[in-house]
Amino acid sequence: MPEPGPKLAIVDWGIGGLGIYRLIRSQLGDMPVLYFSDTGVTPYGRMSREQLVDRLSKVFSFLEQQGVSHVVVGCNAASTVLPLMKIDKLRVAGVIEGAIAMIAKLSPPKLALIGGRRTVLSGVYRRGFAERGINLTQRIAQPLSALIEAGDTSSPELREECRKILGPIRDSSHLLLACTHYPAITSVIRDYVSRSTVMIDPANELIRTIRRWRLKQPTGAQLASDRFITSGNSAKMKVAAFNAFGVKIREIERAVF
């Protein structure tokens, strides 16, 4: 009997979603995961809205063919267009909606956000928090994800970017990390914000969503193995995954569509 494939997939443009993968491994035991990194195409944050919808539609179709039934989209840029998509068969959760609901419960007095250009300019977080009476200060932190994607988590260049980006919001009560890459450099970010600033990683809310899905292997079925697939360079992905998140990947499949 062929080995069953993972029913749960994580989608991100690059390695940022590995932070979610690590949480699944530490909190949800042996749940198998298919991780899809789409670095073979233009970064999601640089695509037009129409291009991004089209690309995600193709990614979701590919995942369906792999036997996936549930998807978490770790990329904030990709999550901004999920409400525009018609998704029939998959259950899909983006990172944004849950993050807004989670933070609203905290009622932070001075909330700030760092994120990619598309995420910030879309206004999705600003509108979501405004509807709940929460003011938000946003900073575009585009250079950080590219540096982390290359496996850089502590260079002088990265530290200088953090200093410039975080200076105007260093006294925030709470800082939302609106890109899945950023948790890889929380120790560096901590050097450029107030000691009392609370950093918030939305990945934790996605884990709660996955728990609610109650995904289980069929009784008597052989446990599926994790799969890692990329449309980009698998060798670079292996190096960056280990340097940024400490995730050692033995085999990465290549997919082009």
C-alpha angles and dihedrals in degrees: 000000000000117000112262116242127232116281092203123069132186115208124197135146090241142348098313093098090063086085087065090045091055091051090051090051093049099040108026102043119213099358104144118232136197109209116200120194116187102196091133090080135054111294109272092237091060097049122097116250091256093048092050094050090050093048095048090049089057092046092051091048090052091050091051088056088055091057096257117152103173129043134189114198107212095182114095092203091054091045091060091069100042092096088059095055131091106224114179112167107022128072105226130188124187126203099241108064094050092046092054092049092047095049093044088065089059094052092208113208095214112020123182132179135202118197148135122294096259092047094051098040093047088069091214095131094041092052093043093053094041089058087058095046095254122134117220133198114201133199126189108231099177098146093058098066092050092051093047091046086059090053096258112141104152114018123135088248092056092046092051091051090050091050092053095043098044100038096088092047101035093117096054117133091220131019119201113209097215096185125063090226095065099072086068088070103037091125090057094044089052089063091062103044134062117284089240095052112118113218116212124205110195090204089086091065091051089056089056089052091051090051090054090053089063095206112191137175114247113265110274094011121136111253110257121234126237114262128205118199130176137180088206139052111326095194092055090045092055093052095045093045091056097041096047104033107011090242113146111205117193101187132021121187120217121227127179122184 
